Each structure stands twice: as C-alpha cells, then as structure tokens.
Amino acid sequence: MRVDLLSLLIPFAASLALAIINIKAGAEKKTKSINRFTIKTPRVYKILLLCISPLPVLIGLMLFLAFHNNADAETGVYIFLSAFSGIILLLLYIISILKLDVEGDCMILRNIIGLHKKVSSFEVDYVVCGNHSIVIYAKGKRFGSLSKDCLHIENFLQYCASKKIPVKLNPQNSVAV
C-alpha cells in the first residue's frame, strides 16, 4: 500500500488556501439602509467550515488506513477524499447561495437550487421571529426563512416596521431552513 503524503495534503492545502482568500477579502460591509440591502450568511461561517473541514478528513483517513492493509486501500483513500471534498463544496455552495435581496418594495429570495422567488412588501402577510430564525409568510403561504445569524437581519426588522409588516414572536416553533 502506497499513499503519497502529498496527495493527502492537497485537500488540506486547498481548504486553508480558500480560508485565507476569504480572510484577505476583508470584513463584510454593513449597510445602514433599510430600503436596499442583502441578507446573506456571514463570511465567518465559510471560513470556519474551510478551516475545520480537514480535521474529520484526517481522522477518517487514519482510521481507514489503520483497518485496511490491502492493495485496495489506496483507492479507498482517494474515494474517501473525493467524497468528503464533494460534501464540503456542496455545503459551501449552499451557504453561499442563500440570500434575500431587498430593494424598495421588492424582495427576492434565492433558494438552495438558485431559483428566485419574488414578492412585494405589500404581499407579505406577516413575519414570525423565533429564537434562531425569521420566517416570512406572503400570499397566505410560507415565502422563506432566514437565520438570525445572517448579515443585515436588523435592517430587515426595521424594514418590516417601516412597511408596517406585522412581526410575531414565536420562540418555540421557529427553525432555520
């Protein structure tokens, strides 16, 4: 069994390089406007995911190599690295794509698949504010949900107050999606 140390270090190096790029990009700019802003996941989550992701890979590889001493172990290592790298990239994609753009009376929600849902502030029935998330209801149905950890959540709550959108407090049933 021969597994190159260099091939094992590639995912770690790539992960740390992406984290450094995100750190060097600087702090995200917060806007004070309540008429034009974007609610999105903070960059800190991406950096943490990129910095912490090599640890389970290292533990998994050590366990895999400890229990597999045959010729197929090298193939298993590459399959394991590929699968784990794919999962991390999928998580980064999901974290990066979820956002709500607010421009005047128009709200555009981009979901995990990348599809856009558009609604006017006049069509929003109410907003449910829980411990960890905010759920928006429009046209009698659930429009979308946002984590309270997102950037510009304060702007959104001020926006709701200025547009006279009812905000209901419901700490028990609120779950971020």
N, C-alpha and C positions, 0 to 999 in steps of 0.2 A: 504494500500500500504506500503510495507516494502522493502526498498532497502538498503542493507548494505553499510555503508561508506567504508568498506574495499574493497568490490567488485568494487566500483567506483574508488578507488585509485590504483588498480592494473595496469591499462594501464599507469597511470602517473608514477608510480614507475618503471615499465618496460622500459618506454621511457627514463626516466632520467638515469637509470642504463646503457642502451645501449649508451647513450651520454657520460657518464663518462668513459665507456670502450674505446670508440673512442678517447676521450681526453687523457686518460692514455697511449694509444698506441704510443703517441709521434707524432712529426711532420713527414710529409712525406718527404722522401729523394729525393732531386732533383739530377738528373744526368746531367753531362755536355757533355756526349757522344752524337754525332749526328748519330751514326751507330746502337746503341742499346738502346732503351728506350720504355716506355709505356705511352701513353696519356690516362688519365682517369680523372674522376670527383674528385675534391679535397675533402678530408675528412671533411672539414668545412661545406660543403653542407649537409652531413649526420648528423653532429652534430646539425646544425640549424634545420633541419627537425625533429629530435628527441626531441629537446628542445621546439620547438614552437608547435608541434602537440597536446600536451594536452590542449592547450587553446581553440581551436574550440570544442573539446570534452566537456569541462567543460561548455562552453556557450550553446551548443546544449542540454546537459543534463538538465541544469537549465531551459531552455525554454520548453523542453519536460515535465519535472516534473511539471512545472507551469501550463500547459494546460491539463494535463491528471491526473485526480484524481480517476481513477477507478482501478480495480484489475489487468487489463492488462498492467498497466504502468510498472510494474517490468519486464515483458517480453520484452516490448518495449525498456527499458533501456539496457538490455543485447543484444538485436538485434542491437541497435544503436552502442554500444561499439564494438561489433564483426565486424560490417560493417566498422566502422571507422578504427579499428585496421588493418583490411584487406587492406584497401586503403593505409594506411601508410606503411605497409610491402611491398605492390606492388611498391610504389614509391621508397622505399629504394632498392628493388631488381633492378629496372630499373636504378637507379643512380649507383649502384654498378657494374652492368654487362657491361655497355657500355665502350668499350676501344679499342684502336688501338695499337697493338704491332708492333714495327719496329725493324727488325733485319737484318742489312746489306741491301740487295736489296729487301727483302721480307717485305710486310705489311699485317698484319692480323687484320681485323676489326671484333669485336664481337658485334652483334646487341642485341636488347631487348630480343629476343627469345632465345639467346645464340648460334645462328648459326654463323659460322665463314665464312668470305669471304676473300680470299687470292688474292693478286695481287703483281706483281713485280714492282719495281720503273720504269723499262723500259716501262711498260704498262700504266703508269699514263700519261694521256694526258695533264692535267693542274689542277691547284688548284685555286678556287675562294675564295678570302679572303674578308669577309664583316665586318660590324660593330660588330656583335655578334657571327659569326661562320665562319668556314672554310669548304668548300665543295670540295671533291676530285672527279675528273672525270677520269675514266680509261676505256679503250677499247670502247670509244665512248658513255659510259653511266655513270650515277652517281654512284660512288662507295660507298660514305658515307659522313657524315658530322660530324663535331666536334664543340663543343662550344669553344669559345676563352677563357673561364674561366678554361678550363681543364689544368691539370698539364703537363708540357713539350711541350706546344704549340710552345714556342720559339725554342726548339730543332727541331721540325718538320719543321718550316720555314727555319732553317739553313740546314736541311737535303735536303729540296727541292732545295735550292740554290746550294748545293754541287752536287746534281744529275742532275742539270740543268733542273728541272721541272718548267715550266712557272707558275708564281703566278699572277693572275689577281685580281685587286682591283675592287670590286663591292659592295659598301656600301648599296645600296638601296634594292637589291633583296636577300640578304643573311639572312636565317632564320635557327636557330639551330633545329635539329630534334633529 
